[in-house]
Amino acid sequence: MSSDGLEELKEALPPLAVSRMQSLRLNEGVATLVLDSTGLDGLERDRLEVAVKDALRGAADVAEVRVAMMGEKRQRRLIAVGSGKGGVGKSTLSANLAVALTRAGRKVGLVDADIYGPSQARLLSTEDARPQATADKKLLPLQSEWGVPVLSMAHLVKPGQAIAWRGPMAGNALSQLIDADWGDAEILIVDLPPGTGDVQLTMLQRFKPAGAVIVSTPQDLALMDAVRAMGLFEQGEVPVVGIVENMAGYECPHCGEVSDPFGAGGAEAAAKSMGHAFLGRIPLDLEIRLSSDSGKPLAAGDGPQAEAFAAIARRLLTWVDNQSSGERSGAGV
């Protein structure tokens, strides 16, 4: 068919089809249109296909219309949540961040990579559950009440059992958790153990996260360790998404006065000095501690604490989406 004839067919198409058209051809009365269906749900895809067929069915020389939808396969991104030392609230942030991302409409899984001190089973109230396996022996993550599938060593050992494994065994356990059947999850939040040991090295060598979120309290000692954690990711060529300042300010429930037992602004200042983004701060709050102990993440609610986690999730998603856009642009060069 001549180019003029194809232009006539194109002009007959609805605007959405034109904007998503990858190819159009007519051969022996069969019009074949390939569309990019990225981001469209099932109903939107069906409506677009019907609209295209209705538009072309009456066109000259067209006896049959075939529509092929080519959806972009989403790449699953691992986002490591790390810290230089323990006790800074990294696991609490990981759980609430996963819930906040899910509430933002993303498909998110949570990997508890703290092999020796797992806590995500408690934080998402799945302690009594045990995972099943697929036919090819992949673990099936456990569905939490808040829509976040999760896997932890706490799901694989007896409650309270100490895990005394050497590095290779811990690395294999991490692989088993990350290589599980995560279904359509597009983001995996990986709650790393504190420090820069075997599990972190295994993560960098075998899985290489798309980015790392660093958690620190405001005081200088925690920041020194956070800098070491950032150094490890940078050596492994994993971009640091940004820094979160946890336990930042305590509001007295009786008088309302805010005090700073761990200092104030240290993580934000450190982020600025090192050229990294500051993702936000989470207060030292009794409700966060109580909700964590009870397995009910505050990010699932609507209070100020939930908004603090949601704000960090939005900044992370902006980073993830920018990375995705950059990769798509680069692929077309």
LINKA-V817350 format. One record per backbone hydrogen bond with DSSP energy under -0.5 kcal/mol. NH is the residue of the N-H (numbers start at 1). CO is the residue of the C=O. E is the energy in kcal/mol with one decimal. If there is no record, write none. Layout:
nh:NH co:CO e:E
nh:NH co:CO e:E
//
This chain:
nh:6 co:2 e:-1.9
nh:7 co:3 e:-2.1
nh:8 co:4 e:-1.8
nh:9 co:5 e:-1.9
nh:10 co:6 e:-2.5
nh:11 co:7 e:-2.4
nh:12 co:8 e:-1.0
nh:12 co:9 e:-0.5
nh:13 co:9 e:-0.6
nh:13 co:10 e:-1.2
nh:17 co:14 e:-0.6
nh:18 co:14 e:-1.8
nh:19 co:15 e:-2.4
nh:20 co:16 e:-1.1
nh:21 co:18 e:-0.9
nh:22 co:34 e:-3.5
nh:23 co:34 e:-1.4
nh:25 co:32 e:-2.0
nh:27 co:30 e:-2.1
nh:30 co:27 e:-1.8
nh:31 co:29 e:-0.6
nh:31 co:64 e:-3.0
nh:32 co:25 e:-2.9
nh:32 co:30 e:-0.6
nh:33 co:31 e:-0.5
nh:33 co:66 e:-2.7
nh:34 co:23 e:-2.4
nh:35 co:33 e:-0.5
nh:35 co:68 e:-3.0
nh:36 co:20 e:-2.6
nh:37 co:35 e:-0.7
nh:37 co:70 e:-0.6
nh:40 co:37 e:-2.1
nh:45 co:41 e:-2.3
nh:46 co:42 e:-2.2
nh:47 co:43 e:-2.4
nh:48 co:44 e:-2.2
nh:49 co:45 e:-2.3
nh:50 co:46 e:-2.3
nh:51 co:47 e:-2.4
nh:52 co:48 e:-2.2
nh:53 co:49 e:-2.3
nh:54 co:50 e:-2.5
nh:55 co:51 e:-2.0
nh:56 co:52 e:-2.0
nh:57 co:53 e:-1.9
nh:58 co:54 e:-0.5
nh:59 co:56 e:-1.6
nh:62 co:59 e:-1.6
nh:63 co:29 e:-2.8
nh:63 co:61 e:-0.7
nh:64 co:29 e:-2.2
nh:66 co:31 e:-3.4
nh:68 co:33 e:-2.7
nh:70 co:35 e:-3.4
nh:70 co:68 e:-0.6
nh:71 co:69 e:-0.7
nh:74 co:72 e:-0.6
nh:77 co:186 e:-2.6
nh:79 co:77 e:-0.6
nh:79 co:188 e:-3.0
nh:80 co:78 e:-0.6
nh:80 co:211 e:-2.3
nh:81 co:190 e:-3.0
nh:82 co:80 e:-0.6
nh:82 co:213 e:-2.6
nh:93 co:89 e:-2.3
nh:94 co:90 e:-2.5
nh:95 co:91 e:-2.4
nh:96 co:92 e:-2.3
nh:97 co:93 e:-2.9
nh:98 co:94 e:-2.3
nh:99 co:95 e:-2.0
nh:100 co:96 e:-2.6
nh:101 co:97 e:-2.6
nh:102 co:98 e:-1.9
nh:103 co:99 e:-2.4
nh:104 co:100 e:-1.2
nh:105 co:102 e:-1.8
nh:106 co:101 e:-2.0
nh:108 co:106 e:-0.8
nh:109 co:187 e:-2.5
nh:110 co:149 e:-2.4
nh:111 co:189 e:-3.0
nh:112 co:110 e:-0.6
nh:112 co:151 e:-2.9
nh:113 co:111 e:-1.2
nh:113 co:191 e:-1.4
nh:115 co:113 e:-1.9
nh:122 co:119 e:-0.6
nh:123 co:119 e:-2.3
nh:124 co:120 e:-2.2
nh:125 co:122 e:-1.3
nh:126 co:121 e:-3.2
nh:127 co:121 e:-0.7
nh:129 co:126 e:-1.5
nh:134 co:138 e:-2.9
nh:137 co:134 e:-1.9
nh:140 co:132 e:-2.8
nh:141 co:139 e:-0.6
nh:141 co:181 e:-0.6
nh:142 co:150 e:-2.3
nh:144 co:142 e:-0.6
nh:144 co:148 e:-1.2
nh:145 co:124 e:-0.5
nh:147 co:144 e:-1.4
nh:149 co:108 e:-0.8
nh:149 co:147 e:-0.6
nh:150 co:142 e:-2.5
nh:151 co:110 e:-1.9
nh:153 co:112 e:-0.5
nh:155 co:152 e:-1.7
nh:156 co:153 e:-1.6
nh:157 co:153 e:-1.1
nh:161 co:158 e:-2.4
nh:164 co:162 e:-0.7
nh:165 co:163 e:-0.6
nh:169 co:166 e:-0.7
nh:170 co:166 e:-1.9
nh:171 co:167 e:-2.5
nh:172 co:168 e:-2.2
nh:173 co:169 e:-2.1
nh:174 co:170 e:-2.2
nh:175 co:171 e:-2.1
nh:176 co:172 e:-2.0
nh:177 co:173 e:-1.8
nh:178 co:174 e:-2.5
nh:179 co:175 e:-2.7
nh:180 co:177 e:-0.9
nh:181 co:139 e:-2.9
nh:182 co:180 e:-1.5
nh:185 co:182 e:-1.9
nh:186 co:107 e:-2.1
nh:187 co:107 e:-1.8
nh:188 co:77 e:-3.1
nh:189 co:109 e:-2.9
nh:189 co:187 e:-0.6
nh:190 co:79 e:-2.7
nh:190 co:188 e:-0.6
nh:191 co:111 e:-2.8
nh:191 co:189 e:-0.7
nh:192 co:81 e:-1.9
nh:192 co:190 e:-1.1
nh:195 co:83 e:-1.7
nh:201 co:197 e:-2.1
nh:202 co:198 e:-2.6
nh:203 co:199 e:-2.4
nh:204 co:200 e:-2.3
nh:205 co:201 e:-2.5
nh:206 co:202 e:-2.8
nh:207 co:202 e:-0.5
nh:207 co:203 e:-1.9
nh:208 co:203 e:-2.0
nh:210 co:78 e:-2.3
nh:211 co:78 e:-1.3
nh:212 co:239 e:-1.8
nh:213 co:80 e:-3.3
nh:214 co:242 e:-2.3
nh:215 co:82 e:-2.5
nh:216 co:244 e:-2.3
nh:218 co:246 e:-0.5
nh:223 co:219 e:-1.9
nh:224 co:220 e:-2.3
nh:225 co:221 e:-1.4
nh:226 co:222 e:-2.3
nh:227 co:223 e:-2.3
nh:228 co:224 e:-1.2
nh:229 co:225 e:-2.0
nh:230 co:226 e:-2.4
nh:231 co:227 e:-2.2
nh:232 co:228 e:-1.9
nh:233 co:229 e:-1.8
nh:234 co:230 e:-2.6
nh:235 co:231 e:-2.3
nh:236 co:232 e:-1.7
nh:237 co:234 e:-1.4
nh:238 co:233 e:-2.9
nh:239 co:237 e:-0.6
nh:241 co:212 e:-2.3
nh:241 co:239 e:-0.7
nh:242 co:212 e:-1.0
nh:243 co:277 e:-2.2
nh:244 co:214 e:-3.0
nh:245 co:280 e:-2.4
nh:246 co:216 e:-2.6
nh:246 co:244 e:-0.7
nh:248 co:282 e:-2.7
nh:249 co:247 e:-1.1
nh:250 co:259 e:-3.2
nh:252 co:250 e:-0.6
nh:252 co:257 e:-2.9
nh:256 co:252 e:-1.8
nh:259 co:250 e:-2.7
nh:259 co:257 e:-0.5
nh:263 co:260 e:-1.6
nh:269 co:265 e:-2.4
nh:270 co:266 e:-2.5
nh:271 co:267 e:-2.6
nh:272 co:268 e:-2.2
nh:273 co:269 e:-2.4
nh:274 co:270 e:-1.7
nh:275 co:271 e:-0.6
nh:275 co:272 e:-0.8
nh:276 co:271 e:-2.8
nh:279 co:243 e:-2.5
nh:279 co:277 e:-0.7
nh:280 co:243 e:-0.8
nh:282 co:245 e:-2.6
nh:284 co:249 e:-2.5
nh:285 co:283 e:-1.0
nh:289 co:285 e:-1.6
nh:290 co:286 e:-2.7
nh:291 co:287 e:-2.7
nh:292 co:288 e:-2.0
nh:293 co:289 e:-2.2
nh:294 co:290 e:-1.7
nh:295 co:291 e:-0.5
nh:295 co:292 e:-1.0
nh:296 co:291 e:-2.8
nh:300 co:297 e:-1.7
nh:301 co:298 e:-2.3
nh:307 co:303 e:-1.8
nh:308 co:304 e:-1.8
nh:309 co:305 e:-1.9
nh:310 co:306 e:-2.5
nh:311 co:307 e:-2.5
nh:312 co:308 e:-1.4
nh:313 co:309 e:-2.3
nh:314 co:310 e:-2.4
nh:315 co:311 e:-1.9
nh:316 co:312 e:-2.2
nh:317 co:313 e:-2.5
nh:318 co:314 e:-2.2
nh:319 co:315 e:-1.7
nh:320 co:316 e:-2.6
nh:321 co:317 e:-3.1
nh:322 co:318 e:-2.1
nh:323 co:319 e:-2.2
nh:324 co:320 e:-2.3
nh:325 co:321 e:-2.5
nh:326 co:322 e:-2.2
nh:327 co:323 e:-2.1
nh:328 co:324 e:-2.2
nh:329 co:325 e:-2.3
nh:330 co:326 e:-2.4
nh:331 co:327 e:-2.0
nh:332 co:328 e:-0.9
nh:332 co:329 e:-0.6
nh:333 co:330 e:-1.1
//
